[in-house]
């Protein structure tokens, strides 16, 4: 799938910001030829979450899929593409629910913009759902890796045994609707990351107004001691919660992506500020584009340590923010 003679431009969560995406591609030296953005020596690698929230979801999907079909890009699945599949996939019998992604007000709200923008194009949306089903959950390029939220070596090793390219079929999506199943563990961990429950009685409110009793955690800290050492999300923990010591069990359950492992790129986490590596082999490329943040790329060649000057971005204009 990967051509070692090419350089790669890794691009974070687009979320329907098609105009920003085209500005970023242009800045990276891609040009639109015969309806497809192309580069003579490089390939784009998208980290998923092309859909939802933004004002130009349909246009963004056409840009990305057209590039993939013309061998100008690869794209992995994000949790929002999986949610769209889950919304349309009935669960296995006996689960006490009807769809993998339950049709709750919260889930309906997250998918509202996508469904609204495709309301007049039902056949087209069905085609994109079929395309989502072909997207791998990760890319392993040898000296670099891509996953939307979290690289779990054990789960990825088990997933490779089913499909070396990390793709999942419709039956796997259906099985993910059963809590605790292998399919559920894979999709939750790789596409949504690691969570830890907040102390009893503590509830946070997400940037979208949803209450949360869990918080997102890092999966690379070498010697964390408190909740504050591992939190990785836009919403800060209350100071007293941040100072809460981690128990021995909690420490054992945390993942460790080692400093000696290949370069790893993720999206998903709504970073802010000036794009930069988290450490020499780890970067998040989601800089809250759809919230008038930045749509970010990393220009990867053959380096084995991330370089700050290889990040490229465009500021997302206010007219591209959600309506």
N, C-alpha and C positions, 0 to 999 in steps of 0.2 A: 504493500500500500504506500510506502514511503520511498521517495527517490533520494538517495544520499547526496546526489549532485545538486540538489536544490536547497535553498534556504527556506525557513519557515517563519511565517508571521502568525503568532498565536493571538487570538482575539477574544476578549471577555464578553460577558453577558450583554446582548444587544437589546433585548426586551422591546422590540418594535421601533427602535430608533433608526429607521432606514436611512434617513438623510445624514445622520451622523456617521453611519456605517459607510456610506458612499464617500463622504469627506475623508474618513480615515483611510479607506482603500486608495483614494487618490493621493493622499499624503504619503502612503507607503509605496507609491509608484505603480499601482495597478491602473489599467486603462480599460474602458468598456469597449469591447470589440465583438460584433455580431451578437449583441445583447448580453454578453457575459464579461464580468470583470476578470482581467487576466494580467499576469506578470510573466515576463520572459524567463525568469530564473528562480522565482519563488512561488510558494504555495501557502494559502491561508489555512489555518487550523482553528476551528471555532469550538469554544468550550461549552456550548449549549445555552439554553434559555434564550432562544431567538424570539419567542412569543411572549404574549401577555404584557399588560400595563401600558405600553407605549402607543402612540397614535398611528404608526405605520407598520403594523405587524405583518399584514399581507405582503407589502412591498419588501420587507426585510426577509421574509421566508423565500420569496422569489430570488432575491439576490444570492442568498446562501445556497439554496438547492440548485440553482442554475450553475453556480461555481462548482459544486460537488459533482454534478452530472457531467461537467466539462473537464473533470480532473484538474481543476484549479484550486480545489479546497477539499478538506475533510471536516466533518462535524461530529462531535459526540453528543450524547443525550444529556439534557439538563433535567432538573426535577420538574420544570414546567412542561416540557414535552412529555415526560412520563405522566404527569397529572392529566394532560389532555387525552392520552391513551387510556388512562385509568377511568376517566369520566365516561368513556365510550365502551368500556370492556366490562361485561357482566362477570361477577365473581363465580367461583366454584360453588355448587350447592352446599347448603348447610352452614353458611357463615353468618346468617342472620342479617345480611346486608345484600344489596342488589348490584352495586358496581364497585370496582376496585377503588376508585376515587368517589367516595360517597357524595351524593347530590345535596350537600348541606349548603346553607347560605354563605358560609365562609368560602367553600370551594367554588361556588357559583360566582362569587365576587372576584376571586382571583382569575377566573377564566372569562369574565364578562367581556373585556375589551376584545379578546380574540374571537369569541363567538359573535359579538356584535359586528366586527369588521368583516367576518365571513358570512354574515346572514344572507347576503345576496349571491353567495358563491358556494352553495352546499357541496357540489361535486368537487370543486377545487379543494375545499377543506377536507373532504374524505380522502383525496389524493395525498394531501400533506400528512394526514394521520397515518396512511400507509407508509409514507416516507419516514416518519418518526420511528416506525417499527424496525427500520433497517439501520438505525443509528447505533453505533457501539457505545458501551458504557465507559470505555476508556480507550486510550491509545498508548501503546508502549513502543517508543521509538529507539529503544536501547539505551542511549545516554540521556534521553528525556522521556517524560511521561505526562499525559493529560488525563484528568478526571474532573468531573464537575465540582465535587465537594470534598471528597476524602479518599485517599489511597489506602486500602486495607489489603495488605499482601495476602493474608489467608483467604479472604473472600474472593479476591481476584484470581488466585491460584485455582480455587474450586470452580469459579466461573469459566476459566480457560478450558477446563476439562470438558465443559459442555459446548463451548464455542471458542476457539483460539482467538477470534477477533473481538470477543466481548459483546456479541450481539445477543439479544433476547427475543424469543418468539412470543406469539400471542398467548400461548399456554403459560409461559413464564410470567407474563403480565397478570394473567388471571390468578396464578398461584400467589402473586405478591399481595393479593387482597386477603390472604389468610395470615393474621398476625403471628409472628414467630417463625414463619416458614423461611426456608433458605432464600427464596425469591424475595420475600419481604425484607430480610436482613440485607441482602445485596442492594436493593433499590433504595432503602432508607440510608444505608451507610455511604454508598458511593455517590448518591445524588443529593443527599440532604446533610451529610456529615454526622458528627457526634454531638449528642446532647447530654446534658446532665440536669437532673431534677433540682429545682430550687428548694431551699428549706421550706418546711411546712408553713403555709400561710403567706408566703411571698409570691406575688404575681407581678410580672412585667408587662408592659404594653409595647407591642412591636411598632415599627415605623408606620405600619398600615392600620394601626388601631386594634389589632387582635391581642387578646390577653394570652400570656404565655406562662406556664409553670415550669418550663425548661429553658436552659440557655445553651447557645452554641459554644462548643469548646475547641481549642486547638488540639492538633494531633501530632505535635512535633516537640513539645516542651520536654527537656531532658530530666529536670528535677523539680517539678511543680510542687508547691506546698499549700497554696490556698486557692479558693475559687477564682480570685482575681488573677492568678498566674495563668489560668487556662481559658478565660472568657475570650471569645472571638466573634463579636457581633457589634452592630452600631449602638445598641442600647446598653449603657453601662449598668453594672450591678450596683445596688445600694452599697454604700461604703462598708456597713457592717457585714453584709453578705460577702463582699469581695474579700474581707479579711478572714472568713470562715476557713479553718484548716480542712484540707482534704483527708479523708480517712484512708487507712491502708488499703481497704477494698477499692475505693474510688481510684487510687493511684494505680492499682493493678489493672483496672479495667480500661485505663486510658491507652490509646495507641501511641506508638513512638515511630514517627518517620525519621529514620536516622540521617545524620549529617553526611554519611558516606554513601547514601543512596543516590540514584540518578536525579537529575533536575526534575522537579515536579511543578506543574502549573495547574491551578484551580481557579474557579470562578466563585459565584454563589454568595459571597460574604459581605457585600455592600461596603467595601472600603472607601476611604475618603482621603483627601490630601494629595500630595505629589506621589505618583506611582514609583515604587522602589521594591527591591527584593525584601522578603521577610527574613531570609538568611541566604547564604550563598547557593543553596540548591532548592529553594522554595519561593514561589511567587503566587500571589492572588492577582487576577486580572479583572476582577469585578470592582469597578469604582463608581457604582451607583449612577450609571449613565442615564437611566430613565427618570432619576430624581434631579435632573439638571446637573449631573456630575460629569464624569469623563468616560468616554469609550476608549479603552486601552488595548494596545497590542504590545507584544514583545517580539523583537526581531532576532530570531534564533539562527545562529550559524553552527559552528562546531565547538563553541565554548563549553567548558565543563563547570564553570562557575558563572553565576548570573552577574550581569553588568548593569549598573544603574542607567548608563547612557543608551541602553538598547530598548528602553521603554519609549513608546510613541503613543500619543493620545490626541484626541480632539475634545474640546469642551462642548457639551451638549447644550444647545440653545433652548431657551425657555419654551419656544413654540413647539419643541419636540417632547415636552413633558406630558404626562397623562392628562387627558381632558377631564 
